[in-house]
């Protein structure tokens, strides 16, 4: 399985019906936030005459299995169900068990069920460990070590703690200030300036691997408040070819939606909170981020060399990769923080202001 793109077409009704069947115990309804998100999914990915969630009967696992036969689409259904499951709190153990059994009966075993199980049973330390273990950032860090970048990775980490710095890393990022106006690299430099973030390699600068998502903040035009972090990692999850990108989105739900995690690497996240998706328009913005990502033709997090594209105009890249403009209102990447913003580094560090 690759990108987390919501299935549509002939399997679309089965996916929605399956989500309804998985996410509610017999005789119960799904949570309001789940209904709002699914209605937004139907509006974005379904046909114009598609019924609303409250007009759809839940499907049995056998019904779903008979229609959704492609292994990738089954896995994507599981990802959608896991994401929706983690939007509610508290997550009841009996519901988590029902979801796990339902997905197994459909014929899919999600590698991330352990995350929902830990959430439902309040195993916070195990949850955090599962998130880190399954993280794309962790894989990239390990890969960097095997490629001989251990010293660079260590210096980048130490710079965060203001134990020395790495001027070679810092110079590379500061050089983005010299890119032409309107370019991707200049946008990233302005992003750091607007939010008063030090560059990687500077004292308290974000770990360089974690800083890669800043390029996506700018490209997709998402802010750094709680809602913006949910949106940018939703966009990343749906554009990454590596399915571990989905874990980064799950991590943001743990931080900003179900409040099961309020630290990263043992460090408190000041704006960790619950119910970000209850904010007006937030569910629509989340689903729009999935929809925009479904149109994008590039893996903009793990599949491009960001610095080699630093001088390319943002508008050109958005056109080249077929990224639609945002339609739902909300703060963008370069908007001064109207609300408190956070420097989230899901590799294990953060900065806030």
URFEN-V220206 format. One record per residue. N is the residue number from 1. RES is the residue in one letter. PHI is phi in whole degrees, 0 to 359 (NA if undefined). NEAR is the number of other ideal C-beta (glycine too) atoms within 8 Angstrom. Layout:
n->[N & N]
res->[RES & RES]
phi->[PHI & PHI]
near->[NEAR & NEAR]
This chain:
n->[1 & 2 & 3 & 4 & 5 & 6 & 7 & 8 & 9 & 10 & 11 & 12 & 13 & 14 & 15 & 16 & 17 & 18 & 19 & 20 & 21 & 22 & 23 & 24 & 25 & 26 & 27 & 28 & 29 & 30 & 31 & 32 & 33 & 34 & 35 & 36 & 37 & 38 & 39 & 40 & 41 & 42 & 43 & 44 & 45 & 46 & 47 & 48 & 49 & 50 & 51 & 52 & 53 & 54 & 55 & 56 & 57 & 58 & 59 & 60 & 61 & 62 & 63 & 64 & 65 & 66 & 67 & 68 & 69 & 70 & 71 & 72 & 73 & 74 & 75 & 76 & 77 & 78 & 79 & 80 & 81 & 82 & 83 & 84 & 85 & 86 & 87 & 88 & 89 & 90 & 91 & 92 & 93 & 94 & 95 & 96 & 97 & 98 & 99 & 100 & 101 & 102 & 103 & 104 & 105 & 106 & 107 & 108 & 109 & 110 & 111 & 112 & 113 & 114 & 115 & 116 & 117 & 118 & 119 & 120 & 121 & 122 & 123 & 124 & 125 & 126 & 127 & 128 & 129 & 130 & 131 & 132 & 133 & 134 & 135 & 136 & 137 & 138 & 139 & 140 & 141 & 142 & 143 & 144 & 145 & 146 & 147 & 148 & 149 & 150 & 151 & 152 & 153 & 154 & 155 & 156 & 157 & 158 & 159 & 160 & 161 & 162 & 163 & 164 & 165 & 166 & 167 & 168 & 169 & 170 & 171 & 172 & 173 & 174 & 175 & 176 & 177 & 178 & 179 & 180 & 181 & 182 & 183 & 184 & 185 & 186 & 187 & 188 & 189 & 190 & 191 & 192 & 193 & 194 & 195 & 196 & 197 & 198 & 199 & 200 & 201 & 202 & 203 & 204 & 205 & 206 & 207 & 208 & 209 & 210 & 211 & 212 & 213 & 214 & 215 & 216 & 217 & 218 & 219 & 220 & 221 & 222 & 223 & 224 & 225 & 226 & 227 & 228 & 229 & 230 & 231 & 232 & 233 & 234 & 235 & 236 & 237 & 238 & 239 & 240 & 241 & 242 & 243 & 244 & 245 & 246 & 247 & 248 & 249 & 250 & 251 & 252 & 253 & 254 & 255 & 256 & 257 & 258 & 259 & 260 & 261 & 262 & 263 & 264 & 265 & 266 & 267 & 268 & 269 & 270 & 271 & 272 & 273 & 274 & 275 & 276 & 277 & 278 & 279 & 280 & 281 & 282 & 283 & 284 & 285 & 286 & 287 & 288 & 289 & 290 & 291 & 292 & 293 & 294 & 295 & 296 & 297 & 298 & 299 & 300 & 301 & 302 & 303 & 304 & 305 & 306 & 307 & 308 & 309 & 310 & 311 & 312 & 313 & 314 & 315 & 316 & 317 & 318 & 319 & 320 & 321 & 322 & 323 & 324 & 325 & 326 & 327 & 328 & 329 & 330 & 331 & 332 & 333 & 334 & 335 & 336 & 337 & 338 & 339 & 340 & 341 & 342 & 343 & 344 & 345 & 346 & 347 & 348 & 349 & 350 & 351 & 352 & 353]
res->[X & X & X & X & X & X & X & X & X & X & X & X & X & X & X & X & X & X & X & X & X & X & X & X & X & X & X & X & X & X & X & X & X & X & X & X & X & X & X & X & X & X & X & X & X & X & X & X & X & X & X & X & X & X & X & X & X & X & X & X & X & X & X & X & X & X & X & X & X & X & X & X & X & X & X & X & X & X & X & X & X & X & X & X & X & X & X & X & X & X & X & X & X & X & X & X & X & X & X & X & X & X & X & X & X & X & X & X & X & X & X & X & X & X & X & X & X & X & X & X & X & X & X & X & X & X & X & X & X & X & X & X & X & X & X & X & X & X & X & X & X & X & X & X & X & X & X & X & X & X & X & X & X & X & X & X & X & X & X & X & X & X & X & X & X & X & X & X & X & X & X & X & X & X & X & X & X & X & X & X & X & X & X & X & X & X & X & X & X & X & X & X & X & X & X & X & X & X & X & X & X & X & X & X & X & X & X & X & X & X & X & X & X & X & X & X & X & X & X & X & X & X & X & X & X & X & X & X & X & X & X & X & X & X & X & X & X & X & X & X & X & X & X & X & X & X & X & X & X & X & X & X & X & X & X & X & X & X & X & X & X & X & X & X & X & X & X & X & X & X & X & X & X & X & X & X & X & X & X & X & X & X & X & X & X & X & X & X & X & X & X & X & X & X & X & X & X & X & X & X & X & X & X & X & X & X & X & X & X & X & X & X & X & X & X & X & X & X & X & X & X & X & X & X & X & X & X & X & X & X & X & X & X & X & X & X & X & X & X & X & X & X & X & X & X & X & X & X & X & X & X & X & X]
phi->[NA & 238 & 293 & 273 & 247 & 298 & 296 & 227 & 66 & 295 & 272 & 304 & 300 & 293 & 294 & 294 & 298 & 292 & 298 & 294 & 292 & 282 & 267 & 224 & 291 & 307 & 85 & 247 & 247 & 288 & 291 & 305 & 296 & 293 & 295 & 298 & 294 & 294 & 299 & 292 & 298 & 299 & 296 & 275 & 252 & 265 & 289 & 301 & 263 & 294 & 288 & 284 & 302 & 289 & 254 & 250 & 277 & 299 & 266 & 283 & 300 & 295 & 298 & 297 & 298 & 285 & 257 & 269 & 258 & 289 & 301 & 294 & 292 & 295 & 294 & 293 & 301 & 298 & 298 & 298 & 296 & 299 & 299 & 294 & 299 & 277 & 273 & 253 & 206 & 289 & 273 & 288 & 304 & 293 & 287 & 300 & 297 & 298 & 299 & 300 & 293 & 299 & 296 & 297 & 290 & 292 & 110 & 227 & 244 & 288 & 290 & 253 & 298 & 302 & 293 & 290 & 296 & 298 & 297 & 295 & 260 & 60 & 272 & 296 & 296 & 294 & 301 & 300 & 296 & 295 & 297 & 293 & 297 & 269 & 284 & 297 & 299 & 297 & 298 & 294 & 296 & 296 & 298 & 297 & 297 & 290 & 269 & 90 & 258 & 302 & 299 & 296 & 295 & 295 & 297 & 296 & 295 & 296 & 298 & 302 & 276 & 62 & 263 & 76 & 208 & 229 & 293 & 293 & 291 & 299 & 297 & 297 & 283 & 295 & 297 & 297 & 296 & 268 & 292 & 295 & 300 & 89 & 275 & 296 & 296 & 296 & 298 & 294 & 299 & 293 & 302 & 294 & 292 & 300 & 263 & 59 & 263 & 291 & 285 & 307 & 92 & 273 & 305 & 68 & 287 & 298 & 304 & 299 & 299 & 294 & 288 & 301 & 288 & 296 & 299 & 284 & 310 & 286 & 299 & 271 & 66 & 244 & 282 & 250 & 279 & 302 & 293 & 296 & 292 & 300 & 292 & 292 & 282 & 294 & 298 & 298 & 301 & 268 & 247 & 283 & 285 & 278 & 296 & 291 & 300 & 297 & 295 & 296 & 294 & 302 & 299 & 293 & 295 & 295 & 278 & 238 & 234 & 258 & 57 & 279 & 228 & 229 & 226 & 229 & 62 & 84 & 258 & 298 & 261 & 302 & 256 & 304 & 200 & 255 & 66 & 302 & 285 & 278 & 297 & 304 & 80 & 294 & 296 & 296 & 293 & 300 & 292 & 297 & 295 & 296 & 294 & 301 & 295 & 295 & 273 & 290 & 263 & 233 & 275 & 279 & 259 & 251 & 243 & 229 & 268 & 300 & 292 & 290 & 254 & 299 & 272 & 280 & 303 & 302 & 298 & 294 & 294 & 299 & 289 & 300 & 263 & 59 & 273 & 294 & 292 & 292 & 249 & 271 & 289 & 165 & 296 & 257 & 298 & 256 & 284 & 304 & 298 & 286 & 239 & 300 & 253 & 223 & 262 & 270 & 236 & 283 & 281 & 134 & 221 & 208 & 228 & 226 & 215]
near->[6 & 7 & 10 & 12 & 9 & 12 & 11 & 7 & 5 & 4 & 12 & 12 & 8 & 12 & 16 & 14 & 14 & 16 & 14 & 15 & 13 & 12 & 13 & 11 & 7 & 4 & 3 & 6 & 5 & 12 & 9 & 5 & 12 & 12 & 12 & 10 & 14 & 14 & 10 & 13 & 14 & 13 & 8 & 11 & 9 & 10 & 4 & 3 & 4 & 9 & 7 & 7 & 12 & 5 & 5 & 11 & 5 & 8 & 11 & 7 & 13 & 7 & 10 & 16 & 12 & 6 & 9 & 14 & 7 & 7 & 7 & 8 & 12 & 14 & 12 & 14 & 17 & 14 & 13 & 12 & 16 & 15 & 11 & 13 & 13 & 16 & 13 & 10 & 8 & 5 & 13 & 7 & 8 & 7 & 13 & 15 & 8 & 10 & 15 & 11 & 8 & 13 & 16 & 9 & 9 & 14 & 6 & 11 & 7 & 11 & 6 & 13 & 12 & 8 & 15 & 15 & 11 & 12 & 14 & 12 & 8 & 6 & 8 & 9 & 6 & 8 & 14 & 10 & 8 & 11 & 14 & 9 & 7 & 11 & 14 & 13 & 11 & 11 & 10 & 10 & 11 & 8 & 8 & 12 & 9 & 6 & 6 & 4 & 8 & 8 & 6 & 11 & 14 & 8 & 13 & 16 & 10 & 10 & 19 & 11 & 7 & 8 & 5 & 7 & 11 & 13 & 7 & 7 & 16 & 15 & 9 & 9 & 14 & 9 & 8 & 11 & 7 & 4 & 12 & 7 & 4 & 8 & 13 & 17 & 12 & 14 & 14 & 13 & 13 & 9 & 14 & 12 & 7 & 9 & 11 & 5 & 11 & 9 & 11 & 14 & 17 & 10 & 7 & 9 & 17 & 15 & 14 & 12 & 12 & 12 & 12 & 11 & 12 & 11 & 12 & 14 & 15 & 14 & 13 & 15 & 9 & 13 & 13 & 12 & 14 & 11 & 13 & 15 & 15 & 17 & 14 & 14 & 13 & 14 & 15 & 16 & 13 & 14 & 13 & 18 & 7 & 10 & 10 & 11 & 15 & 12 & 13 & 16 & 15 & 14 & 13 & 15 & 13 & 15 & 15 & 14 & 15 & 12 & 11 & 10 & 13 & 7 & 10 & 13 & 7 & 4 & 9 & 6 & 13 & 7 & 11 & 11 & 8 & 8 & 8 & 12 & 13 & 6 & 8 & 3 & 9 & 12 & 11 & 9 & 12 & 14 & 13 & 13 & 15 & 16 & 12 & 13 & 15 & 11 & 9 & 12 & 5 & 9 & 11 & 13 & 13 & 10 & 8 & 7 & 5 & 9 & 7 & 5 & 11 & 13 & 8 & 9 & 9 & 12 & 7 & 8 & 13 & 10 & 7 & 7 & 10 & 8 & 11 & 8 & 5 & 10 & 5 & 8 & 3 & 11 & 8 & 9 & 13 & 9 & 9 & 4 & 11 & 6 & 6 & 9 & 13 & 15 & 12 & 11 & 13 & 11 & 12 & 9 & 13 & 11 & 11 & 10 & 10]
